[in-house]
Amino acid sequence: MASKAQRRSQGLIVLTATLVLIWVVIASFPFLWTLWGSFKVQGDFFSKADWTNALTGTRTIAETGGYFTLNGYEGAWIEKEFWRAALNTMVVVVCVVVISLTFGTLGGYALARSGYRYAFWLLMLALVFRAMPHITLVSGYLLPFFEWGVWGRLETSIIVLVAINQPFTLWMLHSFFLTIPKDLDESAMVDGCTRFQAFRHVIIPVMWPGVITTGLFSFLLAYNDFAVTAVLLSQENATMVPKIASFLGSTFEEGNVMFAVSAVVSATAPLFVLILFFQRQIVSGLTAGAVKG
């Protein structure tokens, strides 16, 4: 009987491992294929005659004399100055995350500890605002930005992205604060802390994984945004995603697809590093409040 149960358990493990392996292959294949193709020339990676040229590198060897080439990265980063877009993205992302978390933690804590009914309606209003399409909000900002002469600057995209992201941070952090007992606040204030001191020294350290998780989602919103940054930023101040789109060209001008492929790899790689670095905090934040007692 025991051996039968053991065989069933081993079979379940094999099945689970197989399904996980299949999922990993399917999920990682697009990025791995793009990574591989970024070291080829366009004639190989986008060959219409034979897709295996992307593996054999026939045109790459003929044009560059080697099996791999860095022409795509050199063209994107040096010739097209993709490093400027990366720097602009860093500025926008840092500002959006810092501002969103600052107001989100303060607002979420205030709403979670408030006993008034207006807190519920404020959260409902924030949810409605968050559900609106981003391009709708962008169009409302265009006229004043043009009149004030601030269109095309990084500050404009930061303002709009914070406005779009703030309802999400309020909801996320409000839910995290609700899982923290009010007794912690009261005990700290009994010991002589003010409300803000109790918030800073007692509450924030407890819910730090929740702040990290919310900050990561805010980072991804600003990092991957296209609608806001493409409409509100000039070509000189473009962030990475609109810059990558410009490499593809249009119906009026020819683009360099390999520059875009190399830039996509360059923009995606930091995300893997970030997730790996904060994976424990992310898991702790996402599971916060799941088990009580």
C-alpha positions as CSV (number, residue, x, y, z in Angstrom):
1,M,0.0,0.0,0.0
2,A,2.8,2.3,0.9
3,S,4.7,1.6,-2.3
4,K,1.6,2.3,-4.4
5,A,1.2,5.7,-2.7
6,Q,4.9,6.4,-3.2
7,R,4.6,5.6,-6.9
8,R,1.6,7.9,-7.2
9,S,3.5,10.7,-5.4
10,Q,6.5,10.2,-7.7
11,G,4.3,10.3,-10.7
12,L,2.7,13.5,-9.5
13,I,6.1,15.1,-9.0
14,V,7.2,14.1,-12.5
15,L,4.0,15.5,-14.0
16,T,4.4,18.7,-12.1
17,A,8.0,19.1,-13.1
18,T,7.2,18.4,-16.7
19,L,4.4,21.0,-16.8
20,V,6.6,23.6,-15.1
21,L,9.4,22.9,-17.5
22,I,7.1,23.3,-20.5
23,W,5.8,26.6,-19.0
24,V,9.3,27.9,-18.5
25,V,10.3,27.1,-22.1
26,I,7.2,28.7,-23.5
27,A,7.6,31.8,-21.3
28,S,11.3,32.3,-21.8
29,F,11.5,31.4,-25.5
30,P,10.6,34.9,-26.8
31,F,13.3,36.7,-24.8
32,L,15.9,34.0,-25.4
33,W,15.2,34.1,-29.2
34,T,15.4,37.9,-29.2
35,L,18.6,37.8,-27.2
36,W,20.1,35.3,-29.7
37,G,18.9,37.4,-32.7
38,S,20.4,40.6,-31.3
39,F,23.8,39.3,-32.1
40,K,22.9,38.6,-35.8
41,V,22.3,40.9,-38.8
42,Q,18.9,41.6,-40.1
43,G,19.3,39.4,-43.1
44,D,19.7,36.3,-40.8
45,F,17.3,37.1,-38.0
46,F,14.5,38.2,-40.3
47,S,15.3,35.9,-43.2
48,K,12.3,35.2,-45.4
49,A,14.1,32.5,-47.4
50,D,15.0,30.3,-44.5
51,W,14.4,30.8,-40.8
52,T,17.3,28.6,-39.9
53,N,19.6,31.4,-41.1
54,A,19.0,32.9,-37.6
55,L,20.7,29.8,-36.2
56,T,23.5,29.3,-38.7
57,G,24.3,33.0,-39.1
58,T,25.0,32.8,-42.8
59,R,24.6,36.5,-43.6
60,T,26.2,37.5,-40.3
61,I,29.4,35.6,-41.3
62,A,29.4,37.0,-44.8
63,E,28.9,40.6,-43.7
64,T,30.9,40.7,-40.5
65,G,33.3,37.8,-40.7
66,G,32.1,36.3,-37.4
67,Y,29.3,34.1,-36.1
68,F,28.1,36.9,-33.8
69,T,28.2,40.7,-34.1
70,L,27.6,43.7,-31.8
71,N,26.6,46.0,-34.6
72,G,23.0,46.2,-33.3
73,Y,24.1,47.3,-29.8
74,E,26.7,49.7,-31.2
75,G,24.2,51.3,-33.5
76,A,21.5,51.6,-30.9
77,W,23.7,52.8,-28.0
78,I,26.3,54.9,-29.8
79,E,24.9,55.9,-33.2
80,K,21.3,56.5,-32.1
81,E,22.3,57.5,-28.5
82,F,20.1,55.1,-26.8
83,W,22.0,55.9,-23.6
84,R,20.1,59.2,-23.4
85,A,16.8,57.4,-23.4
86,A,18.1,55.0,-20.7
87,L,19.1,58.0,-18.6
88,N,15.8,59.7,-19.1
89,T,14.0,56.5,-18.1
90,M,16.0,56.3,-14.9
91,V,15.1,59.9,-14.0
92,V,11.4,59.4,-14.7
93,V,11.2,56.0,-12.9
94,V,13.0,57.2,-9.8
95,C,10.9,60.3,-9.5
96,V,7.6,58.4,-10.1
97,V,8.4,55.7,-7.6
98,V,9.6,58.1,-4.8
99,I,6.7,60.5,-5.2
100,S,4.1,57.7,-5.5
101,L,5.3,55.8,-2.5
102,T,5.6,59.0,-0.4
103,F,2.1,60.0,-1.0
104,G,0.8,56.5,-1.1
105,T,2.2,55.4,2.3
106,L,0.9,58.6,4.0
107,G,-2.4,58.5,2.3
108,G,-2.9,54.8,2.6
109,Y,-2.1,54.9,6.3
110,A,-4.4,57.8,6.9
111,L,-7.3,56.1,5.1
112,A,-6.7,52.8,6.8
113,R,-6.8,54.4,10.3
114,S,-9.6,56.8,9.5
115,G,-13.0,56.0,11.0
116,Y,-14.9,58.3,8.7
117,R,-17.0,57.2,5.8
118,Y,-15.3,59.6,3.4
119,A,-12.3,57.2,3.3
120,F,-14.3,54.6,1.5
121,W,-15.6,57.1,-1.1
122,L,-12.1,58.5,-1.7
123,L,-10.9,55.0,-2.4
124,M,-13.8,54.4,-4.8
125,L,-13.0,57.7,-6.6
126,A,-9.4,56.6,-6.9
127,L,-10.5,53.3,-8.3
128,V,-12.6,55.0,-11.0
129,F,-9.7,57.3,-11.8
130,R,-7.4,54.3,-12.2
131,A,-9.8,52.5,-14.5
132,M,-9.8,55.3,-17.0
133,P,-7.7,54.8,-20.2
134,H,-4.3,56.4,-19.9
135,I,-4.7,58.2,-23.2
136,T,-7.8,60.0,-21.8
137,L,-5.8,61.5,-19.0
138,V,-3.0,62.4,-21.3
139,S,-5.3,64.4,-23.6
140,G,-6.5,66.4,-20.7
141,Y,-3.0,67.5,-19.9
142,L,-1.9,68.5,-23.4
143,L,-3.5,71.9,-23.6
144,P,-2.2,73.3,-20.3
145,F,1.2,71.9,-21.0
146,F,1.3,73.6,-24.4
147,E,0.1,76.9,-23.0
148,W,2.6,76.8,-20.2
149,G,5.4,75.9,-22.5
150,V,6.4,72.7,-20.6
151,W,5.4,70.1,-23.2
152,G,8.3,67.7,-24.1
153,R,10.0,67.9,-20.7
154,L,10.6,65.0,-18.3
155,E,8.6,66.8,-15.6
156,T,5.4,66.6,-17.6
157,S,5.6,62.8,-18.0
158,I,6.4,62.5,-14.3
159,I,3.4,64.5,-13.2
160,V,1.0,62.5,-15.4
161,L,2.5,59.1,-14.5
162,V,2.3,59.9,-10.8
163,A,-1.4,60.9,-11.3
164,I,-2.1,57.7,-13.0
165,N,-0.2,55.5,-10.5
166,Q,-1.3,57.2,-7.3
167,P,-4.7,55.5,-7.0
168,F,-3.0,52.1,-7.4
169,T,-0.5,52.8,-4.7
170,L,-3.2,54.1,-2.4
171,W,-5.3,50.9,-2.8
172,M,-2.3,48.6,-2.4
173,L,-0.8,50.3,0.6
174,H,-4.2,50.9,2.2
175,S,-4.9,47.1,2.1
176,F,-1.4,46.4,3.6
177,F,-2.0,48.9,6.5
178,L,-5.4,47.2,7.2
179,T,-3.5,44.0,8.0
180,I,-1.5,45.7,10.7
181,P,-3.3,45.8,14.1
182,K,-4.0,49.3,15.5
183,D,-2.6,48.1,18.8
184,L,0.9,48.8,17.4
185,D,0.1,52.4,16.8
186,E,-1.6,52.8,20.2
187,S,1.3,51.1,22.1
188,A,3.9,53.3,20.4
189,M,1.9,56.4,21.3
190,V,1.5,55.2,24.9
191,D,5.3,55.0,25.0
192,G,5.5,58.7,24.0
193,C,5.6,58.6,20.2
194,T,3.6,61.0,18.1
195,R,1.3,59.6,15.4
196,F,4.0,60.3,12.7
197,Q,6.7,58.8,14.9
198,A,4.7,55.6,15.4
199,F,4.1,55.5,11.6
200,R,7.7,56.0,10.8
201,H,9.4,53.8,13.5
202,V,6.9,51.1,14.1
203,I,4.4,50.7,11.2
204,I,6.7,51.2,8.2
205,P,9.3,48.5,9.3
206,V,6.5,46.0,9.8
207,M,5.0,46.5,6.3
208,W,8.3,47.1,4.4
209,P,7.7,44.1,2.1
210,G,4.4,45.7,1.1
211,V,6.2,49.0,0.3
212,I,8.7,47.1,-1.8
213,T,6.0,45.3,-3.7
214,T,4.0,48.4,-4.4
215,G,7.2,50.3,-5.4
216,L,8.1,47.5,-7.9
217,F,4.7,47.8,-9.6
218,S,5.1,51.6,-9.7
219,F,8.5,51.0,-11.3
220,L,7.1,48.7,-14.0
221,L,4.3,51.2,-14.8
222,A,6.8,54.1,-15.4
223,Y,9.5,51.8,-17.0
224,N,7.2,50.2,-19.6
225,D,4.9,53.1,-20.3
226,F,4.4,54.1,-23.9
227,A,1.2,56.1,-24.2
228,V,2.2,58.9,-21.8
229,T,5.8,59.2,-22.7
230,A,5.3,59.0,-26.4
231,V,2.7,61.8,-26.4
232,L,4.2,64.1,-23.8
233,L,7.9,63.9,-24.4
234,S,10.0,65.4,-27.3
235,Q,12.4,63.2,-29.3
236,E,15.3,64.6,-27.3
237,N,13.8,63.6,-23.9
238,A,12.3,60.3,-25.1
239,T,12.4,57.3,-22.7
240,M,13.4,53.8,-23.8
241,V,10.1,52.5,-25.0
242,P,9.3,55.3,-27.4
243,K,12.9,55.3,-28.5
244,I,12.7,51.7,-29.4
245,A,9.5,52.4,-31.3
246,S,11.3,55.0,-33.3
247,F,13.9,52.5,-34.4
248,L,11.2,50.6,-36.2
249,G,10.6,53.5,-38.6
250,S,7.3,54.3,-40.2
251,T,5.5,54.1,-43.5
252,F,7.5,57.2,-44.6
253,E,11.0,56.3,-43.5
254,E,13.0,53.1,-43.1
255,G,14.0,52.0,-39.6
256,N,16.7,49.7,-38.4
257,V,15.0,46.7,-36.8
258,M,18.2,45.3,-35.4
259,F,18.7,48.5,-33.4
260,A,15.3,47.9,-31.9
261,V,16.0,44.2,-31.2
262,S,19.2,45.1,-29.3
263,A,17.5,47.9,-27.4
264,V,14.7,45.6,-26.3
265,V,17.3,43.2,-24.9
266,S,19.1,46.1,-23.2
267,A,15.8,47.4,-21.7
268,T,14.6,43.9,-20.5
269,A,17.7,42.7,-18.8
270,P,17.5,45.1,-15.8
271,L,14.0,43.8,-15.1
272,F,15.3,40.3,-14.5
273,V,18.0,41.6,-12.2
274,L,15.5,43.7,-10.3
275,I,13.1,40.8,-9.8
276,L,15.8,38.4,-8.7
277,F,17.2,41.0,-6.2
278,F,13.8,41.7,-4.6
279,Q,12.1,38.3,-5.0
280,R,11.9,37.6,-1.2
281,Q,10.4,41.0,-0.5
282,I,7.9,40.6,-3.4
283,V,6.7,37.2,-2.1
284,S,6.4,38.5,1.4
285,G,4.5,41.6,0.2
286,L,2.1,39.7,-2.0
287,T,1.3,37.2,0.8
288,A,1.0,39.8,3.5
289,G,-2.2,39.3,5.4
290,A,-3.0,36.0,3.8
291,V,-2.5,34.2,7.2
292,K,-3.8,35.8,10.3
293,G,-3.4,34.9,13.9
